[in-house]
Amino acid sequence: MGIIRSGFSFILGTVCGVYIAQNYDVPNIKKLANTAIEMAKEEEKKYRKRKKGNDDD
């Protein structure tokens, strides 16, 4: 009985996901995540401590 119940949940979730993707403007999660990572890297560079041996500035 557990396989039928879990299989039904998976199929129902897949059908709902396909319906939502086709009928609504869903953002591209991968592109959004990459943008967030790039912004975090820029912030990290901005606030990074300078090395002690680097007196060029």
N, C-alpha and C positions, 0 to 999 in steps of 0.2 A: 504493500500500500504506500510505502514511503517514496518509492521510485515514481509512481504515478503522480503523487502530490508534488514532488520536487520538479518533475518534468513539466507538469501543468504550469507551475509558477514560472519556469524558465521560458516556456513558449508564450505565455501571456505577457511577460516582460519584454520579450523580443518583439512581439506584435505591437505592443504599445510604443516601444522605442522607434520602430519603423514608422508608425503613424505620426508620431510627434516630429520626427526628422523630416518627413515629407510635407507636413502642413504648417509648420512653424519655423521661424527664423532662429535656428539654434546656433549659438556661437561655436567657432572652431576651438575646442579645448586645447589642442596641442599648440596652436598658434598663441593662444592666451597664456599658456604655461611658459612657453619660450620667451615671450615678452616680459613676464614677471621675473624669470630667471636673469635675463639681461639687465633689467632695472636693479635687481638685487646685487649683481656683480658691479654695476657702476657705483652704487652706494657704498659697497665694500671697498672699492678702490679709493673713493673720496675720503673715507675715514680711516684708512689703513695707516698704521704707524710707520714712520720712516726708519730705515735701517741706520744703525749707528755709524757704519763705515762709509755712508754715502753723503759726502759734504759738498756735492756739486752745486746745490741750490743756494 
